[in-house]
Structure formats: structure tokens, C-alpha cells
Amino acid sequence: ARKQVQSGRRFSQSYEDPTAAAKGAVLDRRYARNGDYLGAVENTQKWQDTQESVLLELNEVVRNIDRDYSTTVMNDPQGKVGRDAYAANLRELQRSMINTLNVKYGDAFVMAGNDGLNAPFTFEDGVVKYRGLDVDDPENQEALDKMAKEASYIDLGFGMTFENGEVVSSSAFDSALPGINVVGYGKTDGKYSNNLIVLAGQMAEVLEADEFDSEAYSELWEHFRERGETVSDQFAKLGAKTQLLEATKERLTKEKDNIYEQYKSTIGIEEEEAITNYSWAQYAYNVALKIGTSIIGPSLLDFMN
């Protein structure tokens, strides 16, 4: 009875109730697996929170350039001096975007696709590289296309399955968000870069020129605005993933409660019942001792060594 109170189980050994013990073992495994899935969901949510922070910062930079570096720059009354100041700011914003995209969660870079151990973006001599590849070089187009489609699957209880050695995408959760999808790569019509970081640098170059080409700057700014929509697109995709994670966590939490109730009804004992049984057994034991003491009185032998 004391063991029932301490353990919350109706029995201690499987032979006492083999059927219930077998069912309890199955429920034990389900409960442990459910805990693993819940832990994975919570960790993935934190991972996505970091990705969301990156997108928020990038979106703020894009909006800043869209708002403050348009007609205001072209009509700056300070002329060359004013344009140089704007160009310097754009250079700083370039570096800011690089630093934002190289953020880590734990020991892994969140915007690096499948290569979380190395910083995804580098910026040297005006050249932006993603995992060592120039984002504007046509020869890297195929490789960058492949990197942009990278996935990092996590088993969250969707019934992960494989086909031809590859994970079936619908059976697992993809936590990857390649940074190249956010800021873009390649060129449009072989003229304008599709990369937001490169575009900011090209806008700065036009502003730094001795002869300011307002038409060229206007075209670059318009293209930057168009390409800036990619950040919003990634926000929408990340939002859909976040909703899926929240729904999955809710489902797993309910499943956890259901498994616990099944386990309790199969193996467990109600706390009130266990305490009542223990109290009754203790009472009966004490009564038996008292009766025994009253029947068998002390004799001389009880006091002898």
C-alpha cells in the first residue's frame, strides 16, 4: 500500500498484471517519443524566432533605403557633398545587412541553408559572396539555384518517410531559410543585380561619381524597391511555418495529456484511493499489534537477558 502511494502505480512488478504492464510499456514509449517531438518543436520555434528577427532587421533597412534614398537624394541641395554622405550611409547599410544575415542561433548560422557551421555571406572589395560564390557571377547561377532550394528536415511527428533515399517533404518540417532567397542573386536582363546588398553598393557608386547620373540612380532605386518585395515574401512563408509549428505544438500537448490519462487508467491508481488503502492497511496493522499485545501479556522471560 505504501508503494502505491509513493509510485502512483497499482502494481510494482509486471507479473502482477501482465496485460496492463504490456500496455503501459507501449504508453511509456509513446510518452517519451511525444516529449522528444515537443522538445524539437520548441527548439525549432526558437530557431525560427531568430530567423524572424533577421527578416525584421533586413526589412527595416530596405524600407529605410526605399524611403530616404529616393527623390530626396537626387534633389539634395548640398550637391556632391550631400550625395557623398548618402553614399557613405549606403556603404554602412551594406555591412549592416551582411552582419544581420550572419546571425547565429547557438553554434549554427540560421541563414546558411545546409551549411550552418560557416558564415553564409562575405563582403570583400565590393563583391558579395554566398558560401564562397559571387552572387552576380552567371557561372554560379546553377550552384546558387541549388543552394536556394536546400532544405533541413526535422522529425516533428508527421510520420517521417523516405523515398529513393530522400525525405518526403510532406512528412517532416523544413527549418531551412537560405539567406540567398531573402536578398536575391543573379541579374535581371544581365544589367541590374538582383541582390539587395549589391544594389545598395551600386547606388552608392552612382552617388560617388563626379558626374551624377540621376536617370541611372532612379532605375537602380526602382529595381531595389522591386527586389525588396522578396523580404516580404519570405516573411509570409516564415509566418506559415510558424503557424504550422504552433498547431503542431498544440496537437502534441493534447496528445501528451491523452497518453498520460491512458497510462494513469491502465497502470496508475487514484491518489485518494491509494492513501485510503494505505491508511486502512496501517490501521489494521496497528489493531493487530494491539490485539496481540493484549492476548500475550508480558512474562518474567521478557525481562531476562
Secondary structure, DSSP 8 states (H G I E B T S, - for coil): -HHHHHH-BS-SSGGGSHHHHHHHHHHHHHHHHHHHHHHHHHHHHHHHHHHHHHHHHHHHHHHHHHHHSSHHHHT-TTTHHHHHHHHHHHHHHHHHHHHHHT-EETTEETTSTT-TTS-SEEEETTEEEETTEETT-GGGHHHHHHHHT---EE-SSS---EETTEE-GGGSEE----HHHHH--SEETTTEES-HHHHHHHHHHHHHSSS--HHHHHHHHHHHHHHTHHHHHHHHHHHHHHHHHHHHHHHHHHHHHHHHHHHHHHTB--HHHHHHHHHHHHHHHHHHHHHHHHHS---GGGG--
